[in-house]
């Protein structure tokens, strides 16, 4: 399965570095769709009680599993932004 292009690009704005990681097949099959995948990343990587506006917080940008593939005719694929919100729970999303 080539969904999500089988990779994550991590960008550290504080250190001005980036790295690329491979996705596990278990993660791809368990959390289909950009929103589910992004919320899973937030859940796994953020500690309870962190400051949503602090340096340890994250912004996650995700698209659906067919973005960038040739499996379907060209379509507009939404890009979602997920973050831990200081106002509302669960994590907020926007398109």
C-alpha positions in Angstrom: 0.0 0.0 0.0 1.5 3.3 -1.0 -0.8 5.5 1.1 0.6 8.6 2.6 3.6 8.0 0.4 4.9 5.7 3.2 6.7 8.5 5.0 6.6 11.3 7.5 8.6 14.5 7.2 9.5 16.0 10.6 10.5 19.6 10.7 12.0 21.2 13.9 11.6 24.9 13.6 13.6 25.6 16.7 16.7 23.7 15.6 16.0 24.4 11.9 16.4 20.7 11.0 14.3 18.0 9.2 14.2 14.3 9.0 12.2 11.7 7.1 10.7 8.6 8.6 9.1 5.5 7.2 5.5 4.6 8.3 4.7 1.3 9.8 2.2 -0.9 8.0 0.3 -1.3 11.3 -0.2 2.5 11.6 -1.3 2.8 7.9 -3.9 0.0 8.2 -5.2 1.0 11.7 -5.8 4.7 11.0 -7.1 5.3 7.5 -7.6 8.9 6.5 -5.7 12.0 7.3 -7.6 13.1 10.4 -7.4 9.7 12.1 -3.7 9.4 11.3 -3.0 12.9 12.6 -4.9 12.5 15.8 -3.0 9.2 16.5 0.3 11.0 16.0 -0.8 13.8 18.4 -1.9 11.2 21.0 1.3 9.2 20.8 3.7 12.1 20.8 2.3 14.7 23.2 2.4 14.3 27.0 -0.7 15.0 29.1 -0.8 18.5 30.5 1.6 20.2 28.1 1.2 23.8 27.2 -0.6 23.9 23.9 1.3 27.1 23.0 4.7 25.8 24.3 7.7 24.6 22.4 6.9 20.9 23.1 3.5 21.2 21.4 3.2 20.2 17.7 1.4 21.2 14.5 0.7 18.2 12.3 -0.2 18.6 8.6 -1.7 15.5 7.0 -3.5 14.6 3.8 -5.5 11.5 2.9 -3.9 8.2 1.8 -4.5 8.8 -1.9 -2.8 12.2 -2.1 0.1 12.1 -4.5 -0.8 8.7 -6.0 -1.8 7.9 -9.5 -4.5 5.5 -8.3 -7.3 7.9 -9.2 -7.9 10.7 -11.6 -6.5 14.0 -10.3 -8.7 15.3 -7.5 -8.4 18.1 -4.9 -7.2 16.5 -1.7 -7.7 18.5 1.5 -4.8 19.2 3.7 -5.6 19.1 7.4 -3.8 20.9 10.2 -4.1 19.3 13.7 -3.0 20.9 16.9 -3.5 20.8 20.6 -5.9 23.7 21.3 -5.7 25.8 24.4 -9.5 26.4 24.1 -11.2 23.1 23.0 -10.8 19.4 23.3 -10.2 17.1 21.4 -7.4 18.4 19.2 -8.6 21.0 16.8 -8.5 20.5 13.0 -8.8 22.9 10.1 -8.8 22.5 6.3 
